[in-house]
Amino acid sequence: MTIQIGDRLPDVPLAIATNDGPQPTTSGDFFKGKRVALFAVPGAFTPTCSARHLPSYVEKASELKGKGVDEIACISVNDPFVMGAWNKADGSEDITMLADGNGDFAKATGLEMDGSKYGMGQRSQRYSMVVNDGVVEQLNVEAPGEYRASSAEYMLDQLATA
């Protein structure tokens, strides 16, 4: 079952990609006590993710924070070293990179996808959500092959009318 607005996020292991290496955490600890703009991508360094998705949040970070977002995080079924390298290449200090290396978060939220036909195995769907103290406030899941509803621009529009 896919997570819904109003649901509490499942508590599963994650890793934060930092300049000092991976920092283990759990989703319960990471999302506790703050309002987070989370966006998920099928894979670091993949075409749409690198050319459009991550850059939209890098460019709009200050606007999102101006709308009451405490932290912006990108999550992918990649290891923390890949997420750290991607942040150095295309990200910014404004984006926290979360590694869901085993896909536990994707599975637990019901937002996994099978990328096997592309040689990627089990991955996360492309989506965005606003999470307030561990509870889903907004959820925007993309149709396969689409990129619109999970963009920073779309989230900003939602936050403006909320």
N, C-alpha and C positions, 0 to 999 in steps of 0.2 A: 504494500500500500504506500502510495506517495504521500509525503508530508504535506500538510495543508496550513493555510493561514490560521493562526491561533494555537497551533501545536508547539510543544516544547521540542527542541532539537534532541536527538538521541545523544548519549554521552559515549563517545568512542575515542580511541587514540588518534592523535594527529601529531605532526611535527611542524614547528615554525622554522622556516629557513632564515637564518641570521648570518651576519658577517663572521661570526665565531663558530659557525657550523649549526647542525640541527639542534633545536631546543624542543624536547618532548613536551607535549601538553595533551589535554583532552578537549573535546568540543565543549564539555561542561565548564571547564575552567576558562577556556578562551573567550567564550561568549558571556560569561557571568558579569553582570553589573554594567554593561555598556551596550550602546546601540551600534551595530555593525552593518555596514553595506558589504554583503558577501556576493561575489560572482564566481561562478564555476565554469571551467573550460574543459573540453575533452583532452587537451594535452598542451603542455608548454612547448613553445617554438613551432606550433602548428600554424598554418597560414592565416586563417581568420582570427585565431586567438592572438597572434603576434601583430598582425597588421591592423586590427580593428578593436578587438575586445579589451585587451590590457591597455592599449593607448587611450581608449575612451575614459577609463577610470583614472589614468595618470593625468590626463588633461582636465578632468572635471573634479579632481580631488578636493580642491579648496571650496568649490561650490557645494559639494556633498557635505563637507564638514560644516559649512555655513547653514545647512538645513537640519542640523541636529545629529549628524552622524559622528560618532566618536572615533571610529576606526574603519578603514576600508581593507578588505581581505580578498585575496584570490585563492581559490582552492582547486586542485587538480589531482587526479590519480597519477602522480609522479612522485619520485623520491625527493627529499628535501634539498639534495645537492643540485638536482636539475632545476627545482623551483628557485633556488638561490642564484644560479647562473642566469636564469631567465630574468630575474629581477635586476641583476647587474646589467644585462644586455638591453632590456626594453622597459623595465619598471621604474620605480622611484622609491624614495624613502617614505612616501605617503601610502604605499601599498604593503600590507603584510602578506607574505606568501605562505600559504598553508599546504603542506604535503599530506595528502590522503593516500600514502604509498600502497596500501593494501586494498584500497577502495572501500574501507569500512564505513566511512561517512556516506559515500554515494549509495551503498547498499542499504544502510540503515534509514536513509531518508527516502528510499524508493526512487532515486534519481540517477540510477546507473544506466549505462547503455552498453551494448555489445559492439565494439569496434573491431572485432576479429577479421572481418572482410578487408580491413585496411591494415592488418598486422598490428593492431593496437590492443587487442584483448578487451577486458572489461574496463570501462572508463566511466566518467561522469557525463551526464547530459550537460548541455549549455543552459545555464539559468542564472538568475540573480535573486537575491532575497534581502530584505531588511530584517535583522534579528535584534530584538530588544530584550536584553537580559535572558537570552536563551530561548525566547519565544518568537516564532515567525510572524512578522508584521505584514510583510509583502512577499509575494512569490511570483516570479515570472519565468516560466519554463518555455524554452524555444521549441518549435517544431523541428524535426530533423532537417539539417542543412540550412536552417534559418539563423539570422542574426539581426535582431531588432529589439525584442522585448527585454533582453538581458543587458542592454547597453546602459552606460552611465547616463546618457541623455534621457532615456526612457525612465530610469529611476528618478532623475531630477524632476521630471514632469509629475511623477506620482507623488513625490515628497511636497511639491508645490501645491497640490490639490488636497493633500491629506489633512 
